[in-house]
Amino acid sequence: MWSDILSLFKGAGLAEEAFQESLLMLEESHGMFKDSVAALHSEGSMVTDIYERDQQINKYERSVRRKIVTHMSVSSKPDINIGLVLTAVVIDIERIGDYTKNIAELAATLEEPFDALGLTDDVKEIETSLDGMFTKVASALKESDEDGAREVMRVHDRISELVEDDILRLRRREVLKGRSGHAVTVAIYLRFLKRVSAHLKNVATSVVNPYHRIGFREKDAPDDSE
């Protein structure tokens, strides 16, 4: 389905501009993510322009919506799928920007570089996986790469499992016992990472699913109950 939509974007004036701005949103959110994570691991650091960059993502989203509405209004044969799908995509990308901003704000509250201690390996795996997810999602959108989109969805499942397991270990005091403040910081960060992953997954599903199933498993996916 995405390949059909992608073909409609090409040479479609405002629709193509809206699509390109969506890719710029994703690129900006990726940069924010990398800088926010780097700040978290640095002492007393903050991404100084994080709010301006978040506002730019919001401006892109509004611009995409305006262009889609205008395209639908002036086109002699408007395709509703373009508007519905692209609007869903930019909503998720905008939410990614919000969570990367939250990571930067968390970094600013720490007096020392972030240290997950007993969960360090898991956190590093998640951070690295997320960096790769951004790249794969962008490629999937540009090339209508369904296999790449499915890989993003699988990586999200792995991240979700890791986060939930680690949160459970924190609750059971199997790690960071006696360090409640530190444990809270790690738990919050894990949740932010999971939400970034979830929204990237949602964007990826737009490549393999029709509009009404964006954010969900593919219809013929194992254990699909939707």
N, C-alpha and C positions, 0 to 999 in steps of 0.2 A: 504493500500500500504506500509506504513512504516514497518508493521510487516513482510512483505516479504523481504524488504531490510535489516531489522535487522537480520533476519535469515541468510542472505547472509554474514553479517559481522562476525558472529560467526564461528571461525575456518578458516577464510579466509586469514590468514596471514597478509599481509600488509594492506588489507582493514580493518581488525579488529583493527590493530594498529592505523590506521588513525581515526577510529571511537572513540577509547579511547582517542586519543589526542584531538579530538573535544570536548569531555566531560571535559577534563582538561582545555581547553580554556574557556568553560562556567563557570567552577568552579572558575578559576582565575578572570574572569570578574565580577563574583558575589562578590568575596572578594574585588576587587577594588571598586566596587560600594558602598559596605557598609563602607569601609574606607574613601572614598571620601565624602560621605554624613556626616559621623561623623566629618570629618575635617571641613566641611562647617559650622557645628553647634558649632565649637570650636573657640576660639579667636586666630586669626592669625596663624591658623594651616595649614599644608601642608603634604600630604602623601609623605614622603621623597623618597620612592623608586618607585613612581608612573610611572616614565618613563621606569625604568628597567622592571617593570611588564608589561607595555604595549608592550615593545619590545619582551618579552617572548611570549605574545599572538601572535605577528606577526610571531615569529619563529615557533610556533605551526601551524599557518596557512600555512606557506610555507612547513613545513614538511608533513602536511596532503596532500597538493597538489602533492608533490613529490611521496608520497606513493601511492596515487590514480593513478597517471600516470604510475608508475612502475607496479602496480597491473594489470592495463588494458593492459599493454604491454606484460607481461609474462603469463597472464592467458589464458588457452586454450579456455575458454568460458567466456569472460569478460561480466559483466552486466553493461551496460552504466548507468543505473539508480543510481548505487552506486556512480559513479564519479560525475554525475550531481547534485544529491541531496546533497551529503556531501559537495561538493564545495560551493553550495548555502548557506548551513548552516554555514560554517565557515566564509564566507564573512560577514554574519550578526553578528556573535559573535565578529569578529574583530572590527566591527563598534561600538558595545557596549563598547568595551575597549576604543575606541577613545572618546566616550562621557563621560565615567566615568573619564577619564583623564581630560577632559574639566571641569568637576565639581570640581575636585581637584585644577585645575588652578584657577577657580573662587574663591574657598575658600581662596587661597593664596593672592588674591587681597583685601580681606575684613579685615578691622581693628578690627571689632567686630564680634561676632558670628552671623550667618545669622538669620534674623528675617523676616518672611513673613507678620507680623502684621495682617491685616484684612484677609489675605488668609492662615493663619497658619494652620487651620483645614484641608483645601483642600490639602496643601502641605504635611502634615503628612499622610493623607490618601493615597496620591499617593506614597510616599516613602515606606510606609508599604505594599501597594499592589505590588509594584515592587519587593520588597524583596521576597514576596511569589511567584511572577511570575518566578523568577530565579529557585526556588526549583521545581515548577511544570513543567517547561520546561525540566529540567534535568531528572525528573522522567518520563515524557512523552517520551523522547528519549530512555531512558533505557528500559522502559517497554512497549513501543508502546501503551501508554495510550491515546487513542483518546479523551475520555471525559476530561481528564486533559488538553490536548492541546486546546480543545474548551473553557475550562474555562479561560485559558490564553488569548485567543482571545476576550472573553467577557470582561475580566478585562481591556484589552487594550482599548476597546471601551469606557469604563467608564472613564479611564484616559484621553483619547483624548478629551472627552466631557468636563471634568473638566478643562483641560488646556485651551481649546478654550474659555470657558465661563469666566475663570479668566483673560485671556489676553484681552478679550473684556471689562471686568470691569476696567482693568487698563487703557485701551485706553479711556474709557469714564470718567475716573477720579472718579469712584465710590469708589475706594479704593486707599490708598496712595496718595491722592490729595495733591499737593504742595511738594511732595517728589520724584521728577523725577528720581534722581539718584538711590534711593532705588527701585523705581518701575522698572527701567531698569534691575537691578540685579535680582529681582524676576521673571521678564518676561524671562530673559535668562535662569534662572534655570528651570523654567517650561518647556521651549522648550527642554532643555537637557533631562529632565525626560521623556518627551513625545517621544523623539527619542529612548531612551533606551527601552521604552515600545514597540515602533513600531518594533524594531529589534527582541525583544523577541517574539512578535507576529508572525513575519515572520518565526522564527525558529519553532514555534509551528505549523504553517500551513504545514510544511513539513511532519508532522505526519498524517495529514488527507487529504492532497492534493497530486495529481501527480505533477511531476516536473514543468510542465508549468504553474501551478497555485500556486506555492509557493509564499507567500506574499499576496495572495488574499483570498477572502471569499470562502467557500466551494461552489461547483457548485449549490447545491440545497438549499443554505442558503437564508433566506428571503431578499428581496430587492437586490438580486445579479444581476447586470447588465452586468457582464463580459461574 
